[in-house]
């Protein structure tokens, strides 16, 4: 179905007094409606009915009039001449809505959006005296999943504001936009506002034109486009589906002070969609929507007493102002002689939630298709169903959530972001910044040494034959030289990829082959494995380097030692021979496009399948770091962003979590980092005490040990001020146990959320707020999110309702390396090109307001389906962790009699006499029947987890296959 194009031409009109009048002059309306509510006139021989409402006329000093002039032309050239005239001097209350001049060609469409071909419209306006009148230009539509519905709370009001000057702001304006839409009508940055009309119980969704890129100016403007594009944009945001019914459509002007005259001729040009001809020809009737366009005409206002109000109107008194007042305007506002007008500034902050003065034109006759477009098209007959008062439209409880913060992203490489330049001076050149936690006095790097060593490695790799885009795999545990190797690879034009040093030769060979790596660095203990894997995939042994962390690197121009390694072994320091002087002045080449140039190929954990290479660009890495620092900087005293901070890195540097903080963010800030070779619980406690560490970045297993291990009490941890956790879910019971180590609530465990696919951090906490460990915080700067139904077809409509989390933003991965099928399955792309990551996490959000707090429930692939009910393992694990005699736990689903049931693997506390049935009975009292442990309980020494703390459920599922039989299942 295709809809008509409508436009207007100026007519002549004048201000009118209260009452209904009929005039004959062509320069004056033939009918007028002033002041009184609910006056109307059906225009004979036309498709329109004129209807004017003004609920607050008794509370207004002035006049609010609607005028009808004439109908000219016929068929698709028919025009209606009309005017809307406002002259408001004062009001009894600034809370009253003074007027809404609503002019529409509309009808009860009862047509699905998917069946509409287009709704072309043209809208021109002009204002002759911009100092006397301000008004907002809007389209106002109503949709519903129910055919013909325009009054129930299920209906949705949709407003498109193409010109905004203040006054009656969109409902929800004071809370800020909930989403933005780009590439609509040639403009980016349309802001979506939402709020409840408390008079009707209906929620209104308003799309506001970008403030600095509106249509027209204070004196004139024009808008032309297809209204369906707007409706589809809202549909893409999940406001409604394309199967919704478009029931009413209008267009209007919202004046809020001064003398205003809106005048126009409306002309209808019918256009028809080819694929709708047969259906309409066969039925002999159809319903069409006619969208009005209009013109704001001359106005006259010489009242000096209104100047102050004009100043107030230009700077609406909302929490978020649209324009700052000039000094002259402020001076006028302070003039005692116009005190009464100053008090009327409240008009500028009215919200249209109650009554409005509305002029509505409704179609009441048939129209003809343009014969030049479709000569064989039959004349559709329009049912005459004028609706005198369109409902205060629209219910909407869903939207795209956007971060409260927008942080500029430098267009540069990661190394440029960290160091600022290749050769420029650096802050605190004598301060050790990277320190070996076991030997800090002999193995440390200042920031200049960190950069110089990275440049030496880059030159060595280039000399060894590395080409731009080559992958370099690092197969090693942590050491103080790891960050320099990481950035040296990037400086050379290469791409870093890291592998778990616990890999077998087969696992390493898989990543080498999948990534296409051409160089390999390995820790001494893993060299035999590295050489075997390299041989398997055809990497020459002269490109396999031993990364010996015990070797010292001099910075006096002399060559570093090779240690006692024979000539048959290639050591990483071989790359540094005779190149320190050259590296001093060497400048790396910046990527031509950091937004598309890959810097890292971090592999996913592989907990649910084969690991996949995640391509992270320089821009994504920089955006992640810039966002983290911006958020931390909200509290300028935060230990995370001051050089008084001292960090301890015990997380693996081949993983994105540790990389983003200890290789880039903290070095950029100049914060000292002590690096542990690998995680050892008691060594960690010793280092915290020795170096007075004040920030701990942990994964859940470490916090489980902190909360339960008796050895913790032996060490002084009083220096710790901040504990953060990520990479896997953390139970509330564990978090509370950790917080209890610091009496008085001095330490708050902060849980965030991120993924390798979004570089690292995507949700965290405002440092000025106390976090709730049951949640993961709010969206990080520049990020956006949606909660989708599990089938991915619709957005979840209510707060606290679970669905799949989708996220987007500048930290989003480029894709899965060499795996377009997996990329396509994980990404959803909007029509404007916005890419959304389907995270696979089940989540919910506490509200749909800026700063909303998110909760992560579980992974979709880990859900246990019990007799059609979905059971989240994380929920059962959190409950089990409340048991005093349980140190750790994992829950999986096991098959039983063609159904799936939960089974728990439990680590008992030391000395516990707990048995399986006691655990089953304990859970029975705390969960619904379908969540009970009908798969039984098994005690284990440790829960299998990867280095980032994620439970390796596939390992437990394989174990369960060998354990489970019908007799082992609980009969509960």
N, C-alpha and C positions, 0 to 999 in steps of 0.2 A: 504494500500500500504506500502511496506517495501522497504527501500533504502539500497544501497550497503555500504560495509565497504571498505575503501581505506587506504593504507599505503604506506610508501616509504622506500627505501634502498639507502645508499649512492652511488654516482657515482663519477667520476673524471672530473674536469673541470679547466679552468684557465682564467685569465683576458684577455679581448679582446679589440682590438681597434675599432674605429668607422667604421660602415659599415656592410654589410651582407656577410658572408663567409660560405663556405661548406668545411668540413673536413672529412676525412675518418678514422682516427685513433680511435680505441675504447676508448682511453683515452681523446679524444677531441670531442667537439660537431660536429655533422654532419652539423648543421646549427647554425648560430649565428646572432643576431640582436643587433647592438650597436649604441646608440646615436640617430639615426633618429626616428621620431615618426611614428606610424601607419604602422609598418611592421608586416607581418604575414605569416604563412605557414600552410596549411591544411595537416595534417599528414596522408598520404594515408594508407588505411587499418586499421585505428584506429578510436576511437571515439573523437579524439582531433583536435583542431586547436590551433596553437601557435600564440599568438598575443602580440606584445610589443609596448608600447606607452611611449614616453618621451618628453613631451611638452617643458621642460626647458633645453634640451640638449645644446643649444647654450649659456646658461648662466652658465654652469657648467664646471669647469676645472677638467677633469678626464674622466671616462668612465662608462657607464651604459649598460650592455649587458645581453641578454638572450640567452641561448644555448639549442639546442635540440640534444639529442644523438641518441636514438634508441627506437624501440618497441620490446619487447621480450615476449614470451609466447603467449597464445591464450585463448579465452573464458574468464572465470573468473580468470585466472592466468595472464592475460595480464598486462604488466607493461610498463610505459613510463619513459625513462631516460631523465632528463633535468637539466638545471642549470640556476641560475640567479646571475650575477656577478656585483658588484658595486665597483668602485674605485673613490670616490669623494674627490678631493683635496680642491676645493674652489668654491665659488659661487658669482655672482655679487651682489646678494641681499639675506639677511637672510630671507626675506619674501617668497622666492620661495620654493615651495615644490620640493625637489630634486628627490624623487623617491618613488615608491610604487611597490614592486615586488609582483605581484598578479598572482598566479598560480591556475587554477581551472579546474576541470572536471565539466562542467555545461551544462545546456540546458534550453530552454524555457519550464519550467515544466508545467505551467498552471494547477497545482494541488492544491486543497484546503488542508490546514493544517490538517483539521479533517479527510481527506482521507489518510493521510500518516501514515504508521505503525511505522516506525522508520528511523533514518538517522544515523546509527552507523559510527563512524570515529576513526581513530588512527593517531596521529600526533607526530612524533619523530624528534628531532633536536639536533645538536651539533655545538659548535663554538670552533675552535682550538685556537684562539687568542683573548681573550675577551677585551684586552686593545686597540684593533684597530678598533673594530666594535661593534656597538650597534644597535639592531633592535627589533621590536615588532611583536609578533606572533598573527595573527588575523584570524577569520572567517568573511566573509562578505556576507550577504544575502540580497535579495530584495523581498519584498512582496507587494501586493496591493489587494484591494477589486475587482479590475478589472483583469480579466484573461489575462495574457500575458503582463500586463503593467509594464514597467521598466524605463520609462523616464518621466512620468508626475509628477506633484507636489503631486499627491495623492499616489504615490509609497512611500515605506518606506525602508530606508536602516538600516540594523541591523548589528552591529559589535560586535563580541565576542572576547575580548582581553585576551588570556590565558597566555601571557607573555608580560610585559611592562617594558621597560628600559629607556624611555624618548623619546625626539625628537618630532615626529609628534603625539602630544597628541590628545585624542578624542575631537571632536568639542563640545564646551560647558564646557570643563575641567576647565577653569578659573572661572566659576561660582559655581563650586562644584557639588557634586552628587545630583540628584533630588530624588533618592530613593535607597534603598539597597535590595538585594535579598539574602536569605539564603538557605542552603541545596541544592545547585546546584553543581553537579560534586564533591560532598564530601567537599565543602567549604562553609563557611558563609562569609557574608560581601562583596559580589559582588556589585560594585557601578555602578549605571546607570547615564550616562551623556547624555545631549541632547543639540543640538544647530543647528542653521540654516547654511547650506552651501549657502553662499551669491552668489556664481557663478551660482548655479542651482535653487535656491529658494526652495530646498528640505531640510527637517530637518533630521538629522542623530541621531540615538539612539545607544549608545555604552555602552556595559556592560564590566566593567573593573575588571579583577581578583583582589582579595584582595592583597594589596601591600606587606604584610608580609607573604603571603601564596600563592605565585605564582607557576605555573607549571615550574619545572626546575630551573636552576640557570644561571650564566653568560656563562657557558661552555656547558651545555646540558640540555635537558628536554624531557618530554613525556606527551602527553595528549590523553586520550581515553574516549569516551563517546558517547551518543546519542544526535545529534544536535537538535533533536525534543524537548528534555528536555529544552534546552535554549529557543526555540521558544515558548513553552508552558509557561515557566516562564514569558516571556514578555507579553504573552496573559493574564496571570493572573494579571499582572500589568495594564491591560487595554490598552496596546500599540496597539493591534488589536484583533479581534475576531478569533476564530478557523476556521471560514468560509473563512478567507482571503486566497488568492492564493499565494503559494510559487513559484515565477517565475524564480528566478536566485539564484544560490548558488556558492560561491567561497571561497577560503582560500588563505592567503597571508602572506608576511613578509614586514614590513616597516623599511628599513634601513635608517639611517639619517646621518651617517658620516663614513669615514674610508673605508678600503678595505674589501669587503665581497663577499663570494662565497656561493651561496645556490645551493645544488646539490641533486638529488634524483631519485629514481625509484618509480613509482606509480603503485600499484597493486589493481585491483578491485575484490572484492569478493561479488557476488550477493546473496542477501537473499530476500525471498518473503513472503508476509503476506498471511496466509491461506484464510482469508475471502475476499481477492482480486482476487483469482485465477479465479473464474468463470467469473467475469466481464472482466478480461483481456483476458481469453480464448475466450470469446464470441466476443469481439471486434477485436481480432487479432492484436491490437496495443495499445501502451500506451506510456506515457512519464515518464522518471525516472530522478531523480537528482543524480549526482555523486559528492560527496564532496571530495576534494583533501586533502591529507596529504603530508608533505614534510620534507626535512632535510636540515639544514644549515650546510655547509661543511667547509673545511679548508679555511684559509685566511692568508694573509701575510702582515704585515705592520711594517716596521722598522723605519718609519719617526718620528724622535724625535719631530718634530714640531707639531705633532698631540696630544702629551700628554696633553696639556692644554685643547684641545677640548674634550678629553675623560673625563677630570675632569668636564668640563662644562656639558657634556652630562649626567653624573651621577646625577647632580643636575640641572635639567631643570629650566630655568629661567621663571617659571610660577608663578602666584599668590600663588599657592599651590605647594610647592616642594615635590617631591617624596622621595628624600634622601638628607641628609645634607652632604656637602663636608668635607673631612678631612682637617686638617691643611696643610698637604703636598700638597694637591690639590689646596688649596687657594694660597699657596706660588708659585706653578707652574703658576697659572693664573696671578700672578702679575709680572712675569718675563718679562722685557722689550724686550728681544730678540725674544719673540714670540707674539708680539703685534698684528700682523695680524691674528693669530689664536684666540686671545682673542676676536677680533672683530667678529669672526665667531661664537661666542657662540649663536648667534641668531638662528643657525640651531637647537639648542636644544629646541626651543620654537615654532617650526613651527606647524601650524595647517593645515591639509590636506583639504583646501577649494578650491583649483584651479586645477592645472594640476598634473598628476601623471604618472610615468612610470609604466606600467602595463603589465604583461605577463598573458595571459588568455588561458586556454585549454578548448575547447568545444567539447562535444560528437558529433560525426557525423556518428555513425554506431550502429548496434544492439548488445545487449549483451545477455548472456545466464544465466539462473538461474542455480545454482549448482545442478546437478542431485541428489546429495546425500540429498539435502534438500526437493526438490519437483520434483520427477522423472516424474510426469505427467504434469508439467508446460510447457505451450506452449511458444515458443520464441516470445517475444514482438518485434515489429518493431518500431524503433525510427525515428520520423521525423527529418530530418537534417535541423535544423533551427539555425545555429550558429549565435550568436550575437557578433559582433566583439568588441564592446565597451560597457560594462555594464554601465548603467547610474550612475551618482553620486546619490546614492540611497536614498530613504526613507524620508517620511514626517511623523512627529510625533509631535502632540501638546498636548498629554495627558500623565500623569504620576502620580505616587504616590508622594505626597509631604511629606517631612520629616523635622522635626525641625532642626534648625541650631545648636542646642545644644544637646549634649549627656551627661547626668549627672549620675555618678555612684550611684547605689541604695544600701544602706547598707542592709545586710541580717539579719534583726532583727525584733523584735516586735515593735509596735508603741511606747509603753511605754519606751522601751530601747532607741529608737531614740530620744525621748523627754528628758529623764533624764540621759542617758548615762550608768547608772547602777542602781541596786537596793539600794545600800547603800553608794556609793562613794560621795565625796564632790561635792557641786554644787556652781556655781558662785553667787555672791551677795546674800549670805544667809540671810541678814537682810533686803533686799529690798522687800517691798510688790509688788507682781506681779499680783495677782487676787484680785480685790477690788469691794465690793458692792458699786455701784454708789450712792445709797441713804444713806449709813452708812459706808463710807470708814474707819473711825477711829476705829470702833469696829468690823467690819466684813471684814477681808482681810487675804490673805495667801501669805507667802513667797514661793519661789520655794521649799525649803526643807519641809515646812509644806504641800504644795500641794502634794508632793510625799508621805509623811508620812501618810496623811489622806487617800490617795488612797490605800495605803498598808493596813491600818486599815480596810477599807471597804472590800477589797479583802479577808482578813482573816475572817471578820465577815460573808461574804457570804459563804465561804468554810465551816465554822463552822455550818452555817445554812443549809447545805446540797447541795450547788451548785456543780455540776459536770462539768468537762471540756466540753465545747460546749453548755452548757445551755444558753438559751436566757433570758435576763433581760430587761424588758420594763420600761422606764422612762416616766411618764405621768405628765409633769411639765413644767411650765414656767422657765425662767432663774433664777439662783441664783449663788452665789459665790462658792457653794459647788458642783455645777453640773459637772464641769470638773473633780473633784476628784472622783465623783461617776462614771463618764464615764470611767476613766482609772482604777478605782478599779475593775470594772466589767471585764476589759480586763486582769488585773493582776491575777485575780482569775481563769482565763481560760474560762471565759464566753464570751458571745457575746452581745454587746449593741444594743438595738433598741429603738427608741424614737417615741412618738406619740404627736400629736397636742393637747395641753391642752383644746382646744375648742371642742374636740370630744364628742359625745353623748356616752352613755353606749353601744349602739349597734355598733357604729363605733369602739370604743375601743375593744369591744369583738371580732370584726372581726380581728383586728391586733394581739390581744393576741392569738387567735386560729391559725391564719395563720402562725405566727412566731413560735408557740410552746413555748411561754415564760413560765417560771416556777417561776419567781419572778416579782413583780410589785412595783415600787416606784411612789408615787403620791403627788402632791402639796396639802396642806391642803384644798384649795377651791374645789378640784376635788375628794376628798376622797370618797364621797358617790357614785359618778359615777364609780370610780375605783373599789370599793367593789362590786357594782352591776355587772359590767363587769366580774370581777374575778369569782364571783359566777356562772355566765352564762357558763363560759368555764371550771369550775372545779378547779380553783386555790384556795388553802386553804388561809384563811384570815391571818394566821400566816406568810405568805409569801408576804403580802401586807404591805408596809412600807410608813408612811407619811414622805415626804421630807420637813420638816419645815425649811425654810431658816433663821428664826430668832434665832434659837438655836445657842449658841456659843460653839465652840470646843476648849477646852484647850489643850496646848501642853507641859504641865508640868507633865504628867503621870497620872493626875486625870481623872475621868470619866466625860463625857459631860452630860449636863442636858437633861432631857426628857421634860422640860417645864411643863405646867399644863395639859398635855394629860393624860387621865386616863389609867389604866392598860389594858383596852380592846382595846386600839389603839397601834399598833406596830409603833414605831418611828425609823427613820433611825439611830439615835444615839445609839439605842439598840445594833446595830452591832459593836459598838466601845467599848463596856464595857470591861474593864480590858485587853485590847490587845495592848495598845500603846507601852509598853516596848517590847513586843514580835515583834511588827511590825518594831521597829527600826532595828533589825538585820535580819528580814525575807527577803528572796530573792524570787522573783517570778520565775516561771519556763518559760523559753523561749519556744515558739512553735517550734516543731521539723522541721516544714517547713512553714515559714512565708508566702511563695508565695501561699500556698493553704489553710492556716488557716484563717478562717473568723473572723474578729474582730467586724464588724458592719453589721447590717441589717437595712439600711436606706430605708425607704419606698418612692417610687415615689409619685409624687404629686397627681396622680389620676385625673388629669384634663380631661383626655380623656377616663377614664375607671376606673375599680377597682384598688386601689393602689397595687403595687407589691413590695415585699421585695427585695432589691438590696444587694447582698452579696459582701462586700468589704473586701479584705484580708489585713493583716498587711502590706505586701509588697506594695500593691496598695496605702494604706494610706501614707506610708513612701515615696513612689515615688512621690506622689502628693506634699508633703511638701518639699522634696528635690528639686523638680523642681521649686517650687515657690521661694524658697530661692535663688537658683542658678540664676534665672532670676533677682530677685531684687538686687542681689550682683553685677550685671554688673555696677551698679552705687553705689560705696562704700559709698557715702554720703547720700544715700536714707534713709529717715526717717523710712521706713518700716523695716529696718534691724539693726537699732541702738537702744540702750537703751534709747536714748533721745526721742524715739517715745512714744506716749501715745494714746492708742486705746480705743474706746467706743463700747461695744458690745450691740446692741439693736436688733440684728437679733436672731431668735429662735435657741437655741443650740441643739434642737432635729433634726435640719436640717443640711445637709452636708455642706452648705456654711459657717455657723458660726462655726461648729465643727472643720473643717480643719484649720481655722485660729486661733480661740480663745481658742481651747483646745489643739492644737498641735504646730502649727507653731510659734505663738508669745510666748508661754511658753518655747519652745526650745530656742528661741532667747533671752529670759529674758526681753521681752518688757512688761511693765505694761498694764493691761487690766482692764478697769472699766466696770462692768457688770450691765446692767439694767434688772429689773425683766421682763419687757415687753416694747414694743415700745409705747412711748407717745411723740408726736411731740414736744410740748413745753418743756417737761422735757429733751428731747434730746438736745435742744438748750441751756437749762440752764447748762447741764453737759459739753457741748462743751466749754462754756464760763468759767465755774468754774475750770475745770481740764486742760484747754488749750489743748484740744484734737487736734492732728495734722493730723490724718488720719480717713476718714469716709468710711466705707464699707456699701454700700446701695443697696437696690432694687428699681426699678423704682417708685413705689408710694411715697417713701420718697423723691426722687428727684423732683417729681411733686410738692409736698408740698413745698419743699425748693424754687422752682422756682416761685411759685405763691402766697404763703400764706403771707399776710401783716405782720404777727407777727414776721417774720424773722428779720425785720429791728430793732427790739428792742434789739437784742443780738449781742455781740461781737464775731464774728466767725473768726477773723483775724489769729488765731493760726493754722487754717486748711491749710495744704499744699498739700494734696492729697485726691481726691475723686474717688472711684471706684464703679462700678455698675455691677451687674450680676443677674442671676436667671431668667431674663425676658428681652425682648427687650426694649430699651430706645430710645425715639425719639430725633432727633437732636434739635428740638425746646426747649425741656425740658433741655437738656444738656447745651445749650447756655444760657438759663435762669439761671441755677445754676452757670455757670462760671462767669456770670455777677455779682454775689455777691462779687467777689474778683476782683476789677478793676485792669487793667494793665496786664491781662492774667497770673496772678501768679498761678492760679489753673486750671489744665486741667482735665476735667472729663474723666475717663478711663473706657471704657466698655470692659469686657472680656466675655468669653463663657465657659460654662462647663455643666455637667450633673451629676446627682446622679450616673448614670451608669459609669462615668469615675472618680469616687470619688469626684471630684469637678472641679478643674480648668484644662482646656485643651487648651485654647487660651488666650493670654494676650499680653502685650506690652513691648518691650525693654524699660527700664526706661530712657534710654538716648535719646529716640525719643519722639516727641510730637505726641500724639495719635489723631486719627480721630474718633470722636464719632459715625460716621456712620458705623464704622467697629469694629470688636472685636479683632483685633490684629493678631498675628502669632502663630504658634504652640508652645506650651510649651515644655520644654526639654523632649526628649525621645518620643514625640508623632509623629504620622504619620496620614495623612488624604487623602481621595479621594473624588472627586465630581462625583457622579454617576447619570446616567439617573434615572428618577423616577421609572422605572420598574426594576432598579437594574441590568440590563444586560450589560451595557456598561459604560465606563468612559466618562465623559464630556470632549470634545476635545479642548475647547477654554477657555482662561481666560474670566472672566466676563460673563460666561454662567451659568445659574442656574441649579442646580441639588440637589440631596440628599447628605448631608454630611455623610461620613463614617469616623470613626476614630479608631485608635488602639494605644496601648502603654501599659506600665506596670501599669498604673492606671486603666485599664479596669476592670470592675466588673467580679467576678467569674461567675455570672449568676443571674437569678431571683430565689429566694428561693422557692424550692419545686414546680417550674413551668417550666418544661423542654420545654413545647410547646411555651411559651412566649419567653424563651431564644433562642430557635431555630429560631423563627420568627424574632428576633431582631439581631441575629448574622449571619455573613457570614464568612465561614472558608476557607482560601486558602489551596491549596494542601500541602504547607509546614507547615500547622498547625496554621498560623497566623489568629487570630480572629479579625474580624472587626465589630464594632458596627454601625448598621444602625440607625442614630440618629433621623430620622424623621424630621430633620430641613432642610429647603430649604436654600441653601447657594451658594455663588460663591466666586472665588478667583481672585485677581487682576492680578496675573501672575503665572507662573509655575517655579519660581526661589526660591532658599532658602530665607526664610524670607518673603515669600509672605503673603499679608494681606487678611484676610477672612471677608466676610460680611454674616450675617445671615438675611434672608429675612422673613421667617415665618415657621410655622409648616405645614407639608404635610396634616395632618388630619384637619387642620383649613382652608385650601384653600376653596374658594367659586368658584364653577364652574358655570359660567354664559354663557349659549349658547356655551359651549365648551371651553370658555376662563377661565383660572385660575386667580383668583383675590386673592391677599394676604391681609388679614385683617390688618396686621401690616402696610402695605403701606398706606392704607386709614386712619388708626389711626394717623400715623405720619403727614399726610396732615391736618387732622382735628385739631390736636394739635397746628397747626400754627395759628389758629383762636384766636384772642385776648380775646374772650369771652367764650372760652371753657377751662375748667380746667382738664378734664379727659374724656376719650372716650373708647368705645369698639365696634367693628364691628363684626357681625356674618352673616351667610347666612341663609335666610329664604325661604321657598318654596312658589312659586307663579306660578300657571298655569303650573305645571309640570316642572318648571325651578327653579333655585336658584338665588336669588338676594341679594345684600348687604343691611343690616339694621344697623343703628348706634344708640347706647345708649350713651347719652351725659350728662356730668355734667357741668352745666353752672357756669360761674364765679359769685361771689356775686354781686347782683345788676343788672345783665344782663337782658335785655328784649328780648333776642334772641328767635325766634320761629322756629318751625320745618321747614317750607318752606324756611326760610332764610338760614338754614344750607344746605338744599338740593340744593338751587340755588348757594350757595357759592362753593359747591363741583363740580357742573356741569361745572363750568368754568375752573376746574383744572384737570379733569380726563377724560379718554376716556369714550365713551358711556356705555360700558359694566361694568365700575367701578362705575357708578353713584348710588346713594342711592335710588334705586327703591323700596327697602323694607321699606323706610321711616326712620323717626328719632323719638326717644323717649327720653325724659328728665328724668333723675334719680338723686337721691341724692348722690349715690356713685356707683362705678363700683365694682361688687363682685370680690374679689381676694383672693388667698390663702396667707399664711404668707410670702411666698417668692416673692410675687408680680405678680404671674401669673394670668391672667384673667380667671375667672371661666365661660368659654363660655357655658358650659352645663347648668349652672343656667340661663343664658340669653336665651338659646334656649327654655328651659321649659317655661320661661316667655313669649317668643314670640309666643308660640303656643296659649296662652290665649288672646293675643293682636291682632294678625294679622287677617285681613279679606281683601277682595279685595278692599274695599273702602279706606283702610288705605295706600295703596301703591301709591308711586309717579308714575305719568304717563310719567316721563322723559325717 
